[in-house]
Amino acid sequence: MIYLETGSTDPYFNLAFEEYVFENLDPTKSYFILWQNENTIVVGRHQNTYEEINQRYVEEHGIR
């Protein structure tokens, strides 16, 4: 298993890093990716953001 750590709390960088790993590194190897974001909401493909996110709260608290 290959350990990868970004050292970044920027959610845009961290998600881009994860995508890069999945698209460009050897798929026959196992990877353990460790990263931590600032206050962030990461939305999955089939999630309904209108239903699941309190937009007012997010804006008031500076959540990305």
C-alpha positions in Angstrom: 0.0 0.0 0.0 1.3 3.5 -0.9 0.7 6.2 1.6 -0.1 9.7 0.2 -0.7 12.8 2.2 -1.4 16.2 0.7 -0.5 18.4 3.7 -3.2 20.8 2.5 -6.5 21.9 4.0 -7.7 23.5 0.7 -10.7 21.4 -0.4 -10.2 22.3 -4.1 -6.6 21.0 -4.0 -7.4 17.9 -2.0 -10.3 16.8 -4.3 -8.1 17.5 -7.4 -5.3 15.5 -5.8 -7.6 12.5 -5.2 -8.9 12.7 -8.8 -5.3 12.8 -10.1 -4.4 9.7 -8.1 -7.4 7.8 -9.4 -6.9 8.8 -13.0 -3.1 8.7 -13.4 -1.4 6.4 -10.9 -1.0 2.6 -11.3 -4.5 1.0 -10.8 -2.9 -2.3 -9.8 -1.5 -0.8 -6.6 -3.3 0.2 -3.4 -3.3 3.8 -2.1 -4.1 5.3 1.2 -4.8 9.0 0.8 -4.9 11.2 3.8 -6.2 14.8 3.7 -8.2 17.1 5.9 -10.3 20.1 4.7 -11.2 23.4 6.2 -14.9 23.7 7.0 -16.2 22.3 3.7 -19.2 20.5 2.3 -18.3 17.8 -0.3 -21.3 16.8 -2.4 -21.6 13.4 -3.9 -22.9 12.8 -7.4 -26.4 11.8 -6.4 -27.0 14.2 -3.6 -29.6 16.9 -3.7 -27.9 20.1 -2.4 -31.1 22.0 -2.2 -32.6 19.5 0.2 -29.5 18.6 2.2 -27.6 21.9 2.8 -28.8 24.8 4.9 -27.5 27.6 2.6 -28.0 30.4 5.1 -26.0 28.6 7.8 -23.2 27.8 5.3 -22.9 31.5 4.2 -23.1 32.8 7.8 -20.3 30.4 8.9 -17.9 30.8 5.9 -18.2 27.2 4.9 -17.0 26.3 1.5 
